[in-house]
Amino acid sequence: MGSELLDALVALETEKGISREVLIEAIEAALVTAYKRNFNQAQNVRVDLNLDKGTMLVFSRKDVVDEVTDDRLEISLEDAQMINPVFEIGDIVEQEVTPSNFGRIAAQTAKQVVTQRVREAERGKIYEEYVEREDDIVNGVVERLDARNIYVGIGKIEAVLPVNEQIPGEAYNPHDRINVYITKVERTTRGPQVVVSRTHPGLLRRLFEKEVPEIFEGLVEIKSIAREAGDRSKISVYTETEEIDPVGSCVGTKGGRVQTIVNELNGEKIDIVEWSEDPIVFVANALSPSKVLDVQVNEEEKSTTVVVPDYQLSLAIGKRGQNARLAAKLTGWKIDIKSETDARELGIYPSETSAYVQEQFSQEDVTVDLYQDDEE
């Protein structure tokens, strides 16, 4: 058995990367437990596993004491010196106590330990592989469904897509291929567990990185994302390269790039706007597709009052306030929208910034208006 086990351990070290010494230590510890359980022994023992010689020996270990209170754990100085005169108080005496039929138990135990360690090593490798892919996008296959979760095969493991990470209204069927975003990788008693999402803003970011070479190469930067999965998202982009149109790069020729992402997300609408460090410009951009007449900024409260044409008020606010809500999330500024008529009655329009806003947006529309159906 020794040579067979040695060959097996060498193979495991080569193929699985499990140290032979670590396996031997684990087997020896398991053999101690097996010895005590199978032979009803309570003494302190040590197992010596010598694979080169093909031997497995059990040794009892007893402390040398003046007065013995438990002969399973202790030995008197007199008896110890009968074994070897050099023993002194406090030494440990080892004597072989290997049972005649211990080989069969040892072989079975060693097999169990090796199997367990191989399983643990494989789980560890899978964990390390996927923990490095947290916050990344993967393409998987829907394998099965239950009342709450979708289980997606993503290579060596089955990831969990919880109900709260599923896009509302999206249907999933076995064998469907879908892109998912890895949000969490955990060690569990059953092995590594990978949790994925279809609603996370990171999924939108990774999809743009896949479809837009300028983003992947770092020429265009995604500054912020606001998303209500399955319905509408806003994304702000920026570039320091004057020759590149950041919004146009994301949209693509005839809208081809962004349309690919819209199709992947089953029709989720995406507004792409240009980021600006000037909150007046950024907030006005973020309220796309509505037109903006004025943006008044309160730096202390990090809030803005935005004036829009009367006929654009419902468009600026959006269905159930969605456009304004997403714009606020995208910019990080509170946004209070007023119609032109109301703003004039309140005496807040025109203001000092009105001319500046008109100058910024009179030449061209700096946002991309892909959808025209937002008015209530």
DAQUIUR-V771471 format. One record per backbone hydrogen bond with DSSP energy under -1.0 kcal/mol. CO is the residue of the C=O (numbers start at 1). NH is the residue of the N-H. If there is no record, write none. Layout:
CO	NH
CO	NH
This chain:
1	5
2	6
3	7
4	8
5	9
6	10
7	11
8	12
9	13
10	14
11	15
12	16
12	18
19	23
20	24
21	25
22	26
23	27
24	28
25	29
26	30
27	31
28	32
29	33
30	34
31	35
32	36
33	37
34	38
35	39
36	41
44	61
46	59
48	57
50	54
50	55
55	50
57	48
58	97
59	46
60	95
62	93
63	75
64	90
65	77
70	73
70	74
73	63
75	65
76	80
77	81
80	84
84	87
88	91
91	64
93	62
95	60
99	102
102	106
103	107
104	108
105	109
106	110
107	111
108	112
109	113
110	114
111	115
112	116
113	117
114	118
115	119
116	120
117	121
118	122
119	123
120	124
121	125
122	126
123	127
124	128
125	129
126	130
127	131
128	132
130	133
133	136
136	182
138	180
140	178
141	153
142	175
144	151
149	146
150	161
151	143
151	144
152	159
153	141
157	154
159	152
160	196
161	150
162	165
163	166
165	198
167	170
173	176
176	142
178	140
180	138
181	197
182	135
184	195
186	193
188	191
193	186
194	160
195	183
195	184
197	181
200	203
201	205
202	206
203	207
204	208
205	209
206	210
207	211
208	212
212	216
213	217
214	219
214	220
215	218
221	238
224	236
226	234
228	231
228	232
231	269
232	228
233	271
234	226
235	273
236	223
236	224
237	275
238	221
241	244
245	249
246	250
247	251
248	252
251	258
252	255
253	256
255	259
256	260
257	261
258	262
259	263
260	264
261	265
262	267
263	266
269	233
271	235
272	368
273	237
278	282
279	283
280	284
281	285
282	286
283	287
285	288
287	290
294	307
296	305
298	302
298	303
302	334
303	298
304	336
305	296
306	338
307	293
307	294
308	340
309	312
310	313
312	316
313	317
314	318
317	324
318	321
319	322
321	325
322	326
323	327
324	328
325	329
326	330
327	331
328	332
334	304
336	306
338	308
339	343
340	344
341	345
342	346
343	348
353	357
354	358
355	359
356	360
357	361
